[in-house]
Amino acid sequence: DNAAVGGTVKTTKQHHNKKYHKQSSAGNTAAASTAAPPSKPPTTSSAYPFVSKRVFDPYKAKAITLAKGAQDQEDRSAVCTAFRISEDGLVKEEIADPPFFSIDVECIATGYGSCANGINDGCDNEGKNGADVPEGMYNERSHRYPGRVAMVDTDGNVLADIVIRPPQDGKGIASYLTPLTGLTEEICLGADAKSLEEAVQTIKGLLPKDGVLVGQAIDHDVEWLGLTPGKDFARMVDISEIFRQRMPFNLNEASEVMKKIESGEIASPSSSGDVSSDEYLGFATRYRHFSLRHVCLNLLSEDIQSGVHNPISDASYSLKLFHKYRNAGVTQLRIVRDGLHRAPPTPSFSQEFTPVIDGVCVSAAGYKYKRAARKISRWYAGKKAAQC
């Protein structure tokens, strides 16, 4: 992490001509005697002017290591295979897994922002008063509405792939976000499209009460479909929590805490209590989450979101990653997380292609482009008006 950034060493080429080669050996000897002494080899600072100025800080390194160690101690019972231990502690019996499923939802835009907390149909949210619609499913501030939903079982079998028809024949739709979702007006208003209510009922019918939903940020998909844990299914597992990397929230502050503990200014954390908590560490921590594309690219060598997002593919790879790493040991997970953390960043759709589609912000990064476009538009309109 503290590797220096190498600069380019520029060397001056010596140009030799015929006249130089015709000089006598005596002339060469005289020139050599009067020549300046050879310069010293370039130092690191002169040869590599862009060397990183960061200096290794043992206290920062210790804080980072402690944060990783605390993550190793976190409870993973919701992910790992469960076992039943006999009363005498001699027999360890594996408990059968519940049925695992994955769902993935691709949304279309009903507004020009990037907010996707809840859904908004663009027609005064007429569906919020329907039967079994949970509170919080509809949000006036949201700019998204489900356009397609896929459901896959633990063996990778596709149980459902449903295109959702927007209310009032798409009256409230700002964009179908075709480059991202692959959906168009013709597809969403076609004969095979179903209403959101029909799609949700289909998913509920396929999902057993003891089923476990697995996926990347699966809580968003559950919220968009109005599903309720403990009622429509048992629970959900966000696979991003398996691969996320824990680190100090503020590395400088964590370093100061380490110094004070070493100097005795503050007491060392007690060994009692939750050893994975921030209170035990003595400093605040945070998580770095990785996208599904980044994880698949680095762990499975598969680029699953290089263009149009496919909900079937996303759901299938979520389950594949879950089953591969759910029972991984602490050491293996530490290696995996460190590898994901050090790997080159994987660009999102908005970074790789465009942050704005049809005037809709695909992500928060799109707002600055729209603001810049408005300024250019006003400048251009003013210039044309002045010419007239």
C-alpha angles and dihedrals in degrees: 000000000000095000114141122246108242119229129205119264112220117206127191114237118224113228113211123197133190093256091060092053092051093060116117123255088245090056089050090052093050092047090050092051093052096040119113116259114268113273120246117261111271116271122234092260095051096041095044108029092173098058111146112259092210114119123204110262113198091198092056090047090051092050091051091049092049091051090053090047091052089052089053088060096051119119111262098173092117089062108031128077110272124235134197117222120206120237092255090049093234100106123061113190124187114233115224114257120245116242111281125212137170131210129188128189128201113202133210124210126261093171140024099253131083100239111130101169101129121335136283122196094201090236101090089283093279091176097062092087094056125115118282093006106150121225111263096029092107120050126182090210095054121103099196139083128183113266102170136007130192130190125198130183127225092272093053096257114149107236098174139007109176131176110211122222113222117231120271092016093295097310093145098043117117095182139348088217089227098179089056104033103024088228124131136182090259092054097045093046095040127118093261095055119107132204118258091251091055092047093051092049090051092052092047090051091054095044116082120218091246093046122125119216116217126190151114107290085345092175090075093054091047091050094048091053095042095238119160123216112231091023110050094021138356105252144316136243122210105208091201086074090063094057103030118118121230118216141157112289090222113017095197093053091046089051091053090051090053091051093050092049091051093047092047096243089126129025122257114255115271117252089226123087129029106343090194095059128101088237090062092047094048095227138068120263137195138192131244108213123204127214121246089246092054092050095047092046094052101034103032101022088234124130102205102167105041091129133342111024115239114202092203091055093045092050093046095050091046089060092043092055092044095054093043097053107021093097097033115136126248093257094050092048091049090054092046094049093046090050093051090047094051097040118103111272114267111226120237122228092266091050096045100039118007137327091209129053119182089341092307119125107235089194138358088273089071094070095072091052092051091049090050090048091053091052091049091047092051091047092050093046090050092049092051091048090052091052091053 
